[in-house]
Amino acid sequence: MEEVPFEEALKQLEAIVSRLERGDLPLEEALSVFEEGVRLTKLCSARLSEAERRVNILTRSVESVSGELEERSFEAEEEEL
């Protein structure tokens, strides 16, 4: 199965939510669409977790007292702004 870019997966997920919110799908089709939505949600979540991990690595501080790298979370960076 080909990997879908994050932005495309998010667009597909938004379309699925819209379809399900209309409430006009037959039950079996709604279940199938919902299953695809769950798959896309997991994919997006995994991509976001990987992006956060990479941001954490990139924002490590070399200014710690011990001279070792110190990992700083993405949330801490936002609060300082």
Buried (B, 14 or more C-beta within 10 A) or exposed (E): EEEBEBEEBBEBBEEBEEBBEEEEBEEEEBEEBBEEBEBBBEBBEEBEEEEEEEEBEEBEEEEEEEEEEEEBEBEEEEEEE
